Amino acid sequence: MASQLSVTSEIGTLKRLLVHSPDSGLGKVVPSKAQDWLFEDIVHLDTIRKNEYDFYTKILLYFLDPTKIKGKLQEIDAKENERNFYKPEHANFFASENVIELQWLLAQVLEDVDLRSKLVASVCAIEGCTYQTQRELLDYSPKELAKTFISGSAAGNRELLFAPIPNFIFTRDIGITINQYVLLNKPAKKARTREALLAKYIFFHHALFADYRNNIIELSDSHHSFLLPKEEDDRKITLEGGDIMVVSENHLLVGVSERTSSEAAVRITNLLFEKGVVEKVTVVKIPKKRDYMHIDTVFTQVKRDVWVMLGNFSRKAVKHEDENVIERILEIKKEEKIKILQFHKKSPENPISFESLEDLLVDISKTDLHCEDEVRFIFSGNNEFPYNAREQWTDSCNLLALKEGVVLGYDRNDKTTEAFKAAGFTIIHAKELIEALEAGTLKVEEMHDTLILMPSAELSRARGGFHCMSMPILRTPIQ
């Protein structure tokens, strides 16, 4: 597996990414623990695997590793093989070197006996396991152990040894590739502690990242952070990858949100300036609400000059049916605030302030990406109440660019889809796209300005879109 690591934009052609297919742990989330494990609801695992994530994996392979999928659909979908395609421990797993499964990497790391012993001890310490359990885990095969660490299930699914980590499907949050560096997360919620530990072992010990060990950035706690009361959470250092966007080679966006603290934004900015990774960092502070969670739930990039965003943070008022002037004015006054400050390496003491999210995104398109055309915005729910809020909740703004102008989104966000169509985008459903790519009637390289609609009855209830479910590690630079 060649060592290549480089991401300099959100929209360069995607060449390699880290994913995690839904595992049995997702099917063990119970209502009483759902919110503790950061889920709004319980989801149906078989539906996610066979009817939703299935399409995501296949489309990623057609774009990034077609030899793994082209001409093999019948074999993959055969009744005796349909589940094996997704199981990293199975001989028939797709095992792509471009669509890379984290559990697969973890199993390879665990082949080292010394590392296996250390990670077993670390996980058992975090999870409060007995010494007997620790000894038994050492007898597992690397593939079984990797599965157990993620799903929480003992070998053979006999019992749960510890809680699952169902959020592991949201690979964006374990870390982010910035140019040729990897910034590892520091989760705000206890439910994600094991994720961060597993990610650390993968990035520091897997051969894929051997050439980049000195380019892995970790955030340490601030002095005496363990003494701070809960009311001073913002002084603790917490970070998740959904709050980091690489918008150009020299410009990084850092969100301050429910999951990423102001103290982390300060530490990231200072570290990246010291290491010469970027020239400017823009801090985007959004309200600390579960509705938003990360900045990538509020906006993502589609093309150099096209962005999708939530109208709440726009200069343009959200449209309400039968509203009159007074109602509109009152609604504007109630708008939630967003604070944006841009810091430059040469003069961090003199940040530039942006009044609106639109102003910032226009500046990125014009200044960083040298767009000459008018910058366009596609609004969640077509900027109509209540569809704007409903569809943002189901990740209408959380899109993954496979290449510039070709993005993945959920089929349930009807009004947002209408807005894309009005903006001149082709709309195609995942099943229809796979059939066309397999038949050769459509080619990946011929696709432009396209919104690919993915089935979303269950996945969207986990509160994460395809931007969340991807950690790009290689994109081609945009010219």
N, C-alpha and C positions, 0 to 999 in steps of 0.2 A: 504494500500500500504506500504510494508516494506521499511524501510530506509536503502538502501545500496548504497554506493558510494565508488568506488575504481577503479582506472585505473593506472596500473603500466607498460603498454607497448602499442605499436601500433598494436600488433598482437595477444594478448591473446584472447581467445574465447569471443566474444561479448555476453553479457547477458542483457544489458539494455542500451537504448540510447534515446536521445531527438530528435524529428523530427518536421517538420511542413509541412503538406500537402499543395500543391499549392492552394491558395485562390483566390477570385475574384479580388483582387488587382493586381495580375499578368496580368489579362486580361484588365487592365486599363492603362498600361504603354503605353504612346504615343511617337511617334518618337522624338518630340521636347524636351521631358523630359527624354528620355531613359538614356542618359549619366549622367545627374544629379542624376538619381536614380541608377547609376552604372550598367546599362545594355548596351550591345553593339547593341542590336536589340530588336524589339518587338517580343513576343512569342505568340503562339496560345494556350490558356488555356485548351480548351477541349482535344486537342491532348496530352498535357502534363499530364492531369489528367487520361484520359482513356487508352492511348496507351503507356505511359512511366512511370510516377510515380506510376501508378497502379501496375506494375511489381515489383517495388522497395518495396512498402509496403507489398505485398504478400510474397516476398522472405524473408524480415525481419521477418515477422510473422512465416513463416515455420521454420526459424532458432531459433527465440527467444521466440515465444509464439504460438506453433502449435495448441493449443486447440481453438484459435480464428479463424483459417483458415481451418484446416483439415476437409474435408467432407462438407464444406460450400460454395465451389466455385460457384456452380450453383445458390444458393440463393443470394450470393453477386453480381454475374454478371447478375442477372435477371433485365430486363429493368426497372422495377419499383423501383429497389433498387440500381442501379449502381452508382448513385451519392451520396447516403446516406452513403455509406461505408467510405467516406472521410470527411464528415461534422461533426466536433466535436460538433456542436450544435444539431445534429439529434439523435433521440433515437436509430437508427441502426448503429451509428458510431462504428468502431471496438474497441475503448476504451481499448487498451491493457495496462497492467501495466509494460510491458517490452519495447514495441515500443511506447514511450510516446509522445503524441501530446502536444506541447507547448500551443496551444490555449485552450486545455482542462484544462491544469494546471492553466492558467490565469483565466479562467471562475470560477474555484474553489476558487482561491484567492479572486475574486471579490464578492463572496458570503458574505464576511465580509463587513458590511455597512460602517464602518469607513475607511477601506482600499479602498473601492470603491470610496468614496468621495475624498480621498487624491489623488488617481491615476487619477480620472477625472480632478481634478484641475490642476495636473501636466501636463497631456497631453494637456489640453486646453491652458495652459500657453505657452507650447512649440509651439503649432500650431496656436496661435493667434486667438482662437475661441471667439465668443461673450459670454457674461454672460448668455444670453438666451440659447445658445447651451449647455453650461455647465449644466444648470438646467435641460434641456431636457435629457441629457445623464444620469443623476442620476436616471431617471425613467426607463431606459433600464433594462432588465433582465441581470444577470451575463453572460449568454451565448451570448446574443445579443451584450453586451458591449465589450466582449472579441473579437468578430468578427469585430466590428467596429474599435477598437483600431488597429487591424492588417490590415484590408482591406481598412480602411478609409471610408467605406460606412455606411450611416445611416441605421437603422433597416429597413429590407425589401428591401435593395439596391435601395432606392428611389433616393438618391443623394450622392455625395462625400462630406463629411464634412471636410476632409483634405486628404493629399496625402497618398496613400498606402505605405506599407513598403515591397515591393516585395522581398527584400533580406532576409526576415525572414525565407525563406526555407533553407538558408545556416546556419543551427543551430550551426555549428562548431564555427562560428565567434562570437557568443554571450558570449562564455566562454569556458573554458577547464578544465577537471578534471585531477588533478595532484595528484596521490596517493589518499588520502582522503580529498583533498582540491579542491576548485573551484576558478579559477582565472577568474574574470569577465572582459569583454572587455572594451575598451575605444576607440570608433570608430573614425577613421580619417575623415570620410565624414559625413556631416550634414544629409544626407539621412538616416543614421543609428542611429540617436540620440534616436528616439522613441523605437527602438529595445532594446537599452541598458537600457532604463528606465523600460520597461516591464520585461526584464530579471531580473533586480534588485529586482522588487517586487515578482517575482516568486521564486527566490532563497532565499530571506530573509523571505518570508511569507508562502510558501507552506509547508504543513506537510511532504511532501516527503523529504525535506531537513532540518527538524527540529533538527536532531541530529548533523548537520554539520554547524550550523549558525556561530560558532566561527572559522570555517575553510574556510569561504568565503573571498577571497582576492580582494580588490579593489585598483586600482592605483589612487592616487591623483595627481593633476597637480603639476608641478614644480613651485617653487616660481616665481612670476611675469610672469608666462607663457602667461598671457593675454596681456602683454605689448610687447611680441616678434613680430617682423615683419614677414611677410609671408616667407621671404627668410630664416628664421631660424626655419623652421618647424621641423627639426630634434631634436631641443631642447624641443619641445612640446611632451607630453606623449600621444601617440596613440598606440592602440593595437587591433589586431583582432586574433581570435583563430586559423585561418589557418596558423599563424606563430609560433604556439606552438606545439611541439611534445614530448610526454613522451616516450622515447625510452627504458628506464629501470626504476626500482624503484628509483634509485639514480641519474639519468641523464636526463636532460631536454634540448631540443633544442629550441632556440628562434631565429626566423628570424627577420632581419631588412630589410624592404621592402618598397614598395609604401605605405603600410597601417600601418606598425609598425615601430616606430621611435627608433633611437639609445638610446634616453633618457629613453624610456620605457624598453628597454633591460637591461639597467643599473639598473633601479628600480626593475624589476622582479628579477634579479640576487641577488641583495642585500636583498630583502624581503624574498626570498626562503631560502637563506643561514641563515638569522636571525631566521626564524621560524623552521629551521632544516628539511625542506621538501625534499630537494635533496642535494647530495654531490657535484655535478658538473653541470655547465650550459655551453653549447656551443652556442655561438652567430654566426649565419650564415648570413652574410650580402650579399644580392643579389642586382643586379641593380634595381633601382627604375623605373620599366617599367610596363605598363599595361599588357604586355605579360605574366609577371610572377605573379604579384600581391602579392602572399604569397609563402612561401617556399614549401607548399604542392602542388603547381602547378608545382614544379620543381622536386620533388622526394617524394615517399612514400615507406613504407616498405611492403613487401609481405610475407617474412619468415625471420627467424633469419639470414639466410645467403643469402637472395635474396632481392634486391631492384629494383624498377623501377625509372628511372631518365632521365633527359634531357641531351643529350650528349654535349651540349654547355659548360657545367661545368665539363666535363670529361677530363681525360688525353688522351682519345682516340679521334682522330680527326673525325669529321663528314664526312661521305663518300659522295662525289659528283660524278655524272655521268661524265665520260670522263675527269676527272680532271688529271692534270699532277703534278709533284712534286712541281713546282714553285707555282701553284695555291693553292695547299694544304698548303704550308708554309705561303703564304700570308693570307689564311683563318685563320690559327692558330694565327697569329699575331693580327688578328682582333677580336679574341675571347673576350667575355665579362668577366670581372673579378668577382670573388667571394672571399670574405674574411672570414676566419673561425678562431675564437679564443675560446679556451676552458678554463673556469675558475673553479678552485677547491676551495671548501669552506675553506680548511686549508691554502691555499696560493693564494688568489685571485690576488695578485700583480704579480704573475709569470704565466701568461696564456700560454697555449700550442697552437702553430699555426699549422694549417693543410694546405698543399699546394693545395689540390684539394678536391672536395666533395667526390670523391671515397675514398680518404685516411681516411676521417672522418667516412664514413659509414662502411668501413672495420674495423676500430678501434672499432666502436660500436658493430659490430657483434662478433669480437674476444675478446675484453676486457670486455664489459658489458654483452654480451649474451653467452660468452664462446663457440663460434663455433669453431669446429676443422676442418670442411670442408672448401674448398675454397669459398670465398664470390663471389657471381655472381651478375651481373648487366644486367637488361633488359632495353634497351634504347627506348625512345620515337621514333616512326617512324622507328624502327630498325636502328637508327642512320644514316639514309639516308636523304640527302637534296633533296627536300624541305619537305618531309613527317615528319621529326623530328619536325620542327617548326609548321607545320599545325596541327599535332596531339597533340602537347603540348598545343596549343591554345584551342583545344577541349578536354582537360583534360585527356590525356593519362597517365599522371603521378599522377593523383589525384584519387587514388584508396582507397576503404574502405575494410579492412580485417574483414570478418565475423568470421574467426578463422585463425590460422596460415596457410598460403598457399592458402586460399580460398578468393578471392577478387572480388569486383564488379567494372566493367568498362564499357565504352561506346562501342557499336557495330560499330560505324563509324570509329574507329581508326584501320584500317586494317593492316598497317605495324607493329604497336605495337603488335597486336594480333598474327601476324606471328612470332614476336620475342618471345612471350610467348610460342607459340607452339614449336618453336625450342629449348626452354629451358626445354621442357618436360612437359608442363602444358596441362591439358585437357581443351578444349574450349567448353563451353556450352551456348546456348542462353537462356535467361530468360524464355521464353514461354515453351521451351522444358524442362527446369529444373522444373518449376511449375507442368507440366503434370506428370513428373516422380515422384516428391515428393508426389503428390496427389495419384497417382496409387500405390505408395509403391515400385516401381521398383528401386528407389534410396533413400538412407537415408542420412540425414545431417551428421551423425556421420561417415559415410563411405567416405565422400568427402575429397580429399586431392589434393593439387597442381592443383587448378582449377581457371580459369578465367571465371567469369559469365558475359556474354555480355548483356547489357541492351539497349533497344531502345533509340535513342538519337537525333532524328531529331530536336526537339524543346528544350529539357532540356539543351543540350550542348550550345545552343545559349545564355543561361543566364550566361555563363562563370563560371561554377562550377560543379565539379564532386561529386561522392558519399562520398568522404572524407569531402567535404564542407557541404554536406547535412546530416550530422550526428554529434551529440555531445554524444559520449560514456560516460556513467556515471558508468558503471560496466563492467569490463572485468576480466576473471579469470587470475591469475598470470601465466606467463610462467615459466616452471621449468628450 
